[in-house]
């Protein structure tokens, strides 16, 4: 696992902790997904995801999930003194895990679909360009 994946998972965990501390409950359900989405978009902005964004998103999601679970267990041990019932009674703590698993994968799917659409458009333009070149350069009797 690369240091960058661990760093972004720690950053997401800290962001979730700060959003949960300072944002009131109705706005929490809007702010947390947006903050995780922004971090995911910024993370995918590198050239690491070229070619297979879905697989890269799945790998990142699994790595982020396990790192965040580890830090959450350390948080429970440190701050809540092994009180799992108290920690998991708050629904905000349950929201983080599906978001961390789903947002990178869904963003990877969207990213790969946009890459495929761009490549299909460029292929269509190339085919049209080649067809127009052959029609212009070759006589009509050679084409039929």
ZALUM-880714 format. One record per residue: z, x, y of N, C-alpha, C, CB in turn. Coordinates in nm, 2 decimals. Glycine has a CB too. Example, Ala and Ser with C-alpha at 12.3 -4.5 7.8 and 13.67 -1.06 7.14 Angstrom:
BEGIN
REC      n.Z      n.X      n.Y     ca.Z     ca.X     ca.Y      c.Z      c.X      c.Y     cb.Z     cb.X     cb.Y
REC     0.78     1.32    -0.57     0.78     1.23    -0.45     0.78     1.32    -0.33     0.90     1.13    -0.45
REC     0.71     1.28    -0.22     0.71     1.37    -0.11     0.79     1.29     0.00     0.57     1.41    -0.06
END
This chain:
BEGIN
REC      n.Z      n.X      n.Y     ca.Z     ca.X     ca.Y      c.Z      c.X      c.Y     cb.Z     cb.X     cb.Y
REC     0.00     0.09    -0.12     0.00     0.00     0.00     0.00     0.09     0.12     0.12    -0.10     0.00
REC    -0.09     0.06     0.22    -0.10     0.14     0.34     0.02     0.11     0.43    -0.23     0.12     0.40
REC     0.04     0.21     0.52     0.14     0.20     0.62     0.11     0.09     0.72     0.17     0.33     0.69
REC    -0.02     0.07     0.74    -0.06    -0.03     0.84    -0.03    -0.18     0.79    -0.21    -0.02     0.87
REC    -0.05    -0.20     0.66    -0.01    -0.33     0.60     0.14    -0.36     0.61    -0.06    -0.34     0.45
REC     0.22    -0.26     0.58     0.36    -0.27     0.59     0.40    -0.29     0.74     0.43    -0.14     0.54
REC     0.34    -0.22     0.83     0.38    -0.23     0.97     0.35    -0.38     1.02     0.30    -0.13     1.06
REC     0.23    -0.43     0.99     0.20    -0.57     1.03     0.28    -0.67     0.96     0.05    -0.60     1.00
REC     0.32    -0.65     0.84     0.42    -0.75     0.78     0.55    -0.74     0.85     0.43    -0.72     0.63
REC     0.60    -0.62     0.88     0.72    -0.61     0.96     0.71    -0.68     1.09     0.77    -0.46     0.97
REC     0.59    -0.66     1.16     0.57    -0.72     1.29     0.57    -0.87     1.28     0.44    -0.67     1.34
REC     0.51    -0.93     1.17     0.51    -1.07     1.15     0.65    -1.12     1.12     0.42    -1.11     1.03
REC     0.73    -1.05     1.05     0.87    -1.09     1.02     0.95    -1.09     1.15     0.93    -0.99     0.91
REC     0.93    -0.98     1.23     1.01    -0.98     1.35     0.96    -1.09     1.45     0.99    -0.84     1.42
REC     0.83    -1.12     1.45     0.78    -1.23     1.54     0.84    -1.36     1.49     0.63    -1.23     1.53
REC     0.84    -1.38     1.36     0.90    -1.51     1.31     1.05    -1.52     1.34     0.88    -1.52     1.16
REC     1.12    -1.41     1.33     1.26    -1.41     1.36     1.28    -1.44     1.51     1.32    -1.27     1.33
REC     1.20    -1.38     1.60     1.22    -1.40     1.74     1.17    -1.54     1.78     1.14    -1.30     1.82
REC     1.06    -1.59     1.72     1.02    -1.72     1.75     1.12    -1.83     1.71     0.88    -1.75     1.69
REC     1.18    -1.80     1.59     1.28    -1.89     1.54     1.41    -1.89     1.62     1.32    -1.86     1.40
REC     1.43    -1.77     1.69     1.55    -1.76     1.77     1.54    -1.83     1.91     1.59    -1.62     1.79
REC     1.42    -1.82     1.97     1.41    -1.86     2.11     1.33    -1.99     2.13     1.34    -1.75     2.18
REC     1.25    -2.03     2.04     1.16    -2.15     2.06     1.24    -2.27     1.99     1.02    -2.13     1.99
REC     1.24    -2.38     2.07     1.30    -2.50     2.02     1.22    -2.56     1.91     1.32    -2.60     2.13
REC     1.28    -2.64     1.82     1.22    -2.68     1.70     1.09    -2.75     1.71     1.32    -2.77     1.63
REC     1.06    -2.85     1.80     0.93    -2.91     1.79     0.82    -2.81     1.82     0.92    -3.02     1.89
REC     0.84    -2.71     1.91     0.74    -2.62     1.95     0.73    -2.50     1.85     0.77    -2.56     2.09
REC     0.83    -2.49     1.77     0.83    -2.38     1.66     0.71    -2.40     1.57     0.96    -2.38     1.59
REC     0.68    -2.52     1.54     0.57    -2.55     1.44     0.43    -2.53     1.50     0.58    -2.70     1.40
REC     0.42    -2.51     1.63     0.30    -2.47     1.69     0.29    -2.32     1.72     0.28    -2.55     1.82
REC     0.40    -2.26     1.77     0.41    -2.13     1.81     0.40    -2.03     1.70     0.53    -2.10     1.90
REC     0.47    -2.05     1.59     0.47    -1.96     1.47     0.33    -1.95     1.41     0.57    -2.01     1.37
REC     0.26    -2.06     1.38     0.13    -2.04     1.32     0.03    -1.97     1.42     0.07    -2.17     1.28
REC     0.04    -2.00     1.55    -0.05    -1.93     1.64    -0.02    -1.78     1.65    -0.03    -2.00     1.78
REC     0.11    -1.75     1.65     0.14    -1.61     1.66     0.10    -1.53     1.53     0.30    -1.59     1.68
REC     0.11    -1.59     1.41     0.07    -1.53     1.29    -0.08    -1.52     1.29     0.12    -1.61     1.17
REC    -0.15    -1.62     1.34    -0.30    -1.62     1.35    -0.34    -1.51     1.44    -0.35    -1.76     1.40
REC    -0.28    -1.49     1.56    -0.32    -1.39     1.65    -0.30    -1.25     1.59    -0.24    -1.40     1.78
REC    -0.19    -1.23     1.52    -0.16    -1.10     1.45    -0.27    -1.08     1.34    -0.02    -1.10     1.40
REC    -0.30    -1.18     1.27    -0.40    -1.17     1.17    -0.54    -1.13     1.22    -0.41    -1.30     1.08
REC    -0.58    -1.20     1.33    -0.71    -1.17     1.39    -0.71    -1.03     1.44    -0.73    -1.27     1.51
REC    -0.60    -0.98     1.50    -0.59    -0.85     1.55    -0.60    -0.75     1.44    -0.47    -0.83     1.64
REC    -0.53    -0.78     1.33    -0.53    -0.70     1.21    -0.67    -0.68     1.15    -0.43    -0.75     1.10
REC    -0.74    -0.79     1.14    -0.88    -0.79     1.08    -0.98    -0.74     1.18    -0.92    -0.94     1.04
REC    -0.95    -0.70     1.29    -1.04    -0.65     1.39    -1.09    -0.51     1.36    -0.98    -0.65     1.53
REC    -1.04    -0.45     1.25    -1.08    -0.31     1.21    -1.20    -0.32     1.12    -0.97    -0.24     1.14
REC    -1.25    -0.20     1.08    -1.37    -0.20     0.99    -1.32    -0.20     0.85    -1.45    -0.07     1.02
REC    -1.19    -0.22     0.82    -1.15    -0.22     0.68    -1.20    -0.34     0.60    -0.99    -0.22     0.68
REC    -1.22    -0.45     0.67    -1.26    -0.57     0.61    -1.41    -0.59     0.59    -1.20    -0.69     0.68
REC    -1.49    -0.49     0.62    -1.63    -0.51     0.61    -1.67    -0.53     0.47    -1.71    -0.40     0.68
REC    -1.76    -0.62     0.44    -1.81    -0.64     0.31    -1.74    -0.75     0.23    -1.81    -0.52     0.23
REC    -1.62    -0.74     0.21    -1.54    -0.84     0.13    -1.42    -0.89     0.20    -1.51    -0.78    -0.01
REC    -1.44    -0.97     0.30    -1.33    -1.02     0.38    -1.23    -1.11     0.30    -1.38    -1.09     0.50
REC    -1.28    -1.18     0.21    -1.20    -1.27     0.13    -1.10    -1.19     0.04    -1.29    -1.37     0.04
REC    -1.15    -1.09    -0.03    -1.06    -1.01    -0.11    -0.97    -0.93    -0.02    -1.15    -0.91    -0.19
REC    -1.01    -0.88     0.09    -0.92    -0.81     0.18    -0.82    -0.90     0.24    -1.00    -0.75     0.30
REC    -0.85    -1.03     0.27    -0.75    -1.13     0.32    -0.65    -1.16     0.21    -0.82    -1.25     0.36
REC    -0.70    -1.17     0.09    -0.60    -1.20    -0.03    -0.51    -1.08    -0.05    -0.68    -1.23    -0.15
REC    -0.56    -0.96    -0.04    -0.48    -0.84    -0.06    -0.37    -0.83     0.05    -0.56    -0.72    -0.06
REC    -0.42    -0.86     0.17    -0.33    -0.85     0.29    -0.22    -0.96     0.28    -0.40    -0.86     0.42
REC    -0.26    -1.08     0.24    -0.17    -1.19     0.23    -0.06    -1.17     0.12    -0.24    -1.32     0.19
REC    -0.10    -1.11     0.01     0.00    -1.08    -0.10     0.09    -0.97    -0.05    -0.07    -1.05    -0.23
REC     0.04    -0.87     0.01     0.12    -0.76     0.05     0.22    -0.80     0.16     0.04    -0.64     0.11
REC     0.17    -0.88     0.26     0.25    -0.93     0.37     0.36    -1.02     0.31     0.17    -1.01     0.47
REC     0.32    -1.11     0.21     0.42    -1.20     0.15     0.54    -1.12     0.09     0.35    -1.29     0.05
REC     0.50    -1.03     0.00     0.61    -0.96    -0.07     0.70    -0.87     0.02     0.55    -0.87    -0.18
REC     0.64    -0.81     0.13     0.71    -0.74     0.22     0.81    -0.83     0.30     0.62    -0.66     0.32
REC     0.76    -0.94     0.34     0.84    -1.04     0.42     0.95    -1.09     0.33     0.75    -1.15     0.48
REC     0.92    -1.12     0.20     1.03    -1.17     0.11     1.13    -1.06     0.10     0.97    -1.20    -0.03
REC     1.10    -0.93     0.09     1.19    -0.83     0.08     1.28    -0.82     0.20     1.12    -0.69     0.06
REC     1.22    -0.82     0.32     1.30    -0.82     0.44     1.38    -0.94     0.46     1.20    -0.80     0.56
REC     1.33    -1.06     0.42     1.42    -1.18     0.42     1.54    -1.17     0.33     1.33    -1.30     0.39
REC     1.52    -1.11     0.21     1.64    -1.09     0.13     1.73    -1.00     0.19     1.59    -1.04    -0.01
REC     1.68    -0.89     0.25     1.78    -0.80     0.32     1.85    -0.87     0.44     1.70    -0.68     0.37
REC     1.78    -0.96     0.50     1.84    -1.04     0.61     1.95    -1.13     0.56     1.73    -1.12     0.69
REC     1.92    -1.19     0.45     2.02    -1.28     0.39     2.15    -1.20     0.35     1.97    -1.35     0.26
REC     2.12    -1.08     0.29     2.23    -1.00     0.25     2.31    -0.95     0.36     2.18    -0.88     0.17
REC     2.24    -0.91     0.47     2.31    -0.85     0.59     2.38    -0.96     0.68     2.22    -0.77     0.67
REC     2.30    -1.06     0.72     2.35    -1.15     0.82     2.42    -1.27     0.77     2.24    -1.19     0.91
REC     2.38    -1.32     0.65     2.43    -1.45     0.60     2.53    -1.43     0.48     2.32    -1.53     0.55
REC     2.55    -1.30     0.45     2.65    -1.27     0.34     2.62    -1.35     0.21     2.79    -1.30     0.39
REC     2.50    -1.34     0.17     2.46    -1.40     0.04     2.47    -1.55     0.04     2.54    -1.34    -0.07
REC     2.45    -1.62     0.15     2.46    -1.76     0.16     2.32    -1.82     0.15     2.53    -1.81     0.28
REC     2.26    -1.82     0.03     2.12    -1.87     0.02     2.11    -2.01     0.05     2.08    -1.84    -0.13
REC     2.20    -2.09     0.02     2.20    -2.24     0.05     2.19    -2.26     0.20     2.32    -2.31     0.00
REC     2.26    -2.18     0.28     2.26    -2.19     0.43     2.12    -2.15     0.48     2.37    -2.11     0.49
REC     2.07    -2.04     0.43     1.94    -1.99     0.48     1.83    -2.08     0.44     1.92    -1.85     0.42
REC     1.82    -2.13     0.32     1.71    -2.22     0.28     1.73    -2.36     0.32     1.69    -2.20     0.13
REC     1.84    -2.40     0.38     1.85    -2.54     0.43     1.77    -2.56     0.55     2.00    -2.57     0.45
REC     1.74    -2.45     0.63     1.66    -2.47     0.75     1.51    -2.46     0.71     1.70    -2.35     0.85
REC     1.44    -2.57     0.75     1.30    -2.58     0.71     1.21    -2.48     0.78     1.25    -2.72     0.75
REC     1.26    -2.42     0.89     1.18    -2.32     0.96     1.16    -2.19     0.87     1.25    -2.28     1.09
REC     1.26    -2.17     0.78     1.25    -2.05     0.70     1.15    -2.07     0.59     1.39    -2.02     0.64
REC     1.12    -2.20     0.55     1.02    -2.23     0.45     0.88    -2.22     0.50     1.05    -2.37     0.39
REC     0.86    -2.24     0.63     0.73    -2.25     0.69     0.66    -2.11     0.69     0.74    -2.30     0.83
REC     0.74    -2.01     0.70     0.68    -1.87     0.71     0.60    -1.83     0.59     0.79    -1.77     0.74
REC     0.65    -1.86     0.47     0.58    -1.82     0.35     0.44    -1.87     0.33     0.67    -1.85     0.23
REC     0.42    -2.01     0.34     0.28    -2.05     0.32     0.19    -2.01     0.43     0.28    -2.21     0.32
REC     0.24    -1.99     0.55     0.16    -1.94     0.66     0.11    -1.80     0.63     0.23    -1.95     0.79
REC     0.20    -1.71     0.59     0.17    -1.58     0.56     0.07    -1.57     0.44     0.29    -1.49     0.53
REC     0.08    -1.66     0.35    -0.02    -1.66     0.24    -0.15    -1.72     0.27     0.04    -1.73     0.12
REC    -0.15    -1.82     0.35    -0.28    -1.89     0.38    -0.36    -1.84     0.49    -0.25    -2.04     0.40
REC    -0.30    -1.80     0.60    -0.37    -1.77     0.72    -0.46    -1.65     0.70    -0.28    -1.74     0.84
REC    -0.42    -1.53     0.64    -0.52    -1.42     0.62    -0.63    -1.46     0.52    -0.44    -1.30     0.56
REC    -0.60    -1.54     0.42    -0.71    -1.58     0.33    -0.81    -1.67     0.39    -0.65    -1.65     0.20
REC    -0.76    -1.77     0.47    -0.85    -1.86     0.54    -0.93    -1.79     0.64    -0.77    -1.98     0.60
REC    -0.87    -1.70     0.72    -0.94    -1.63     0.82    -1.04    -1.53     0.75    -0.84    -1.54     0.90
REC    -1.01    -1.48     0.64    -1.11    -1.40     0.56    -1.23    -1.48     0.52    -1.04    -1.33     0.44
REC    -1.20    -1.60     0.47    -1.32    -1.69     0.44    -1.40    -1.72     0.56    -1.26    -1.82     0.37
REC    -1.34    -1.75     0.67    -1.42    -1.78     0.79    -1.49    -1.66     0.84    -1.32    -1.83     0.90
REC    -1.43    -1.55     0.83    -1.50    -1.42     0.87    -1.62    -1.39     0.79    -1.40    -1.31     0.87
REC    -1.60    -1.41     0.66    -1.71    -1.38     0.56    -1.83    -1.48     0.58    -1.66    -1.38     0.42
REC    -1.79    -1.61     0.60    -1.90    -1.70     0.63    -1.97    -1.68     0.75    -1.84    -1.85     0.63
REC    -1.90    -1.63     0.86    -1.97    -1.60     0.98    -2.06    -1.48     0.96    -1.87    -1.57     1.10
REC    -2.02    -1.38     0.88    -2.10    -1.26     0.85    -2.23    -1.31     0.77    -2.03    -1.16     0.77
REC    -2.21    -1.40     0.68    -2.32    -1.44     0.60    -2.42    -1.52     0.68    -2.28    -1.53     0.48
REC    -2.37    -1.60     0.78    -2.47    -1.67     0.86    -2.54    -1.58     0.95    -2.39    -1.77     0.95
REC    -2.48    -1.47     1.00    -2.55    -1.38     1.09    -2.65    -1.30     1.01    -2.45    -1.28     1.15
REC    -2.62    -1.27     0.89    -2.72    -1.19     0.81    -2.83    -1.28     0.77    -2.65    -1.13     0.68
REC    -2.81    -1.41     0.74    -2.92    -1.50     0.71    -3.01    -1.52     0.83    -2.86    -1.64     0.66
REC    -2.95    -1.53     0.95    -3.04    -1.55     1.07    -3.12    -1.42     1.09    -2.95    -1.57     1.19
REC    -3.06    -1.31     1.07    -3.14    -1.18     1.09    -3.25    -1.17     0.98    -3.05    -1.06     1.09
REC    -3.22    -1.21     0.86    -3.33    -1.21     0.76    -3.44    -1.30     0.79    -3.27    -1.24     0.62
REC    -3.41    -1.42     0.84    -3.51    -1.52     0.87    -3.60    -1.46     0.99    -3.45    -1.66     0.91
REC    -3.54    -1.40     1.09    -3.61    -1.34     1.20    -3.70    -1.23     1.15    -3.52    -1.29     1.31
REC    -3.65    -1.15     1.06    -3.73    -1.04     1.00    -3.85    -1.09     0.92    -3.65    -0.95     0.91
REC    -3.83    -1.20     0.85    -3.94    -1.26     0.77    -4.05    -1.31     0.86    -3.89    -1.37     0.67
REC    -4.00    -1.38     0.97    -4.10    -1.44     1.06    -4.17    -1.33     1.13    -4.02    -1.53     1.17
REC    -4.10    -1.22     1.17    -4.17    -1.11     1.24    -4.27    -1.05     1.15    -4.06    -1.01     1.28
REC    -4.24    -1.02     1.02    -4.33    -0.96     0.93    -4.45    -1.05     0.90    -4.26    -0.93     0.79
REC    -4.42    -1.18     0.89    -4.53    -1.28     0.87    -4.63    -1.28     0.99    -4.48    -1.42     0.85
REC    -4.58    -1.27     1.11    -4.66    -1.27     1.23    -4.74    -1.14     1.24    -4.58    -1.29     1.36
REC    -4.68    -1.03     1.20    -4.75    -0.90     1.20    -4.86    -0.90     1.10    -4.65    -0.79     1.17
REC    -4.84    -0.95     0.98    -4.95    -0.95     0.88    -5.06    -1.05     0.92    -4.89    -0.99     0.75
REC    -5.03    -1.16     0.99    -5.13    -1.25     1.03    -5.21    -1.19     1.15    -5.07    -1.38     1.08
REC    -5.15    -1.11     1.23    -5.22    -1.05     1.35    -5.30    -0.93     1.30    -5.12    -1.01     1.45
REC    -5.25    -0.86     1.21    -5.32    -0.73     1.17    -5.43    -0.75     1.07    -5.22    -0.63     1.12
REC    -5.41    -0.84     0.98    -5.51    -0.86     0.87    -5.61    -0.97     0.91    -5.44    -0.90     0.74
REC    -5.73    -0.96     0.86    -5.82    -1.08     0.89    -5.78    -1.20     0.80    -5.97    -1.03     0.85
REC    -5.82    -1.31     0.85    -5.79    -1.44     0.78    -5.84    -1.44     0.64    -5.84    -1.56     0.86
REC    -5.95    -1.38     0.61    -6.01    -1.38     0.48    -5.92    -1.30     0.38    -6.15    -1.33     0.48
REC    -5.85    -1.20     0.43    -5.76    -1.12     0.34    -5.64    -1.20     0.31    -5.73    -0.99     0.41
REC    -5.59    -1.29     0.39    -5.47    -1.36     0.37    -5.49    -1.48     0.27    -5.41    -1.42     0.50
REC    -5.60    -1.53     0.26    -5.62    -1.65     0.17    -5.67    -1.61     0.03    -5.72    -1.74     0.22
END
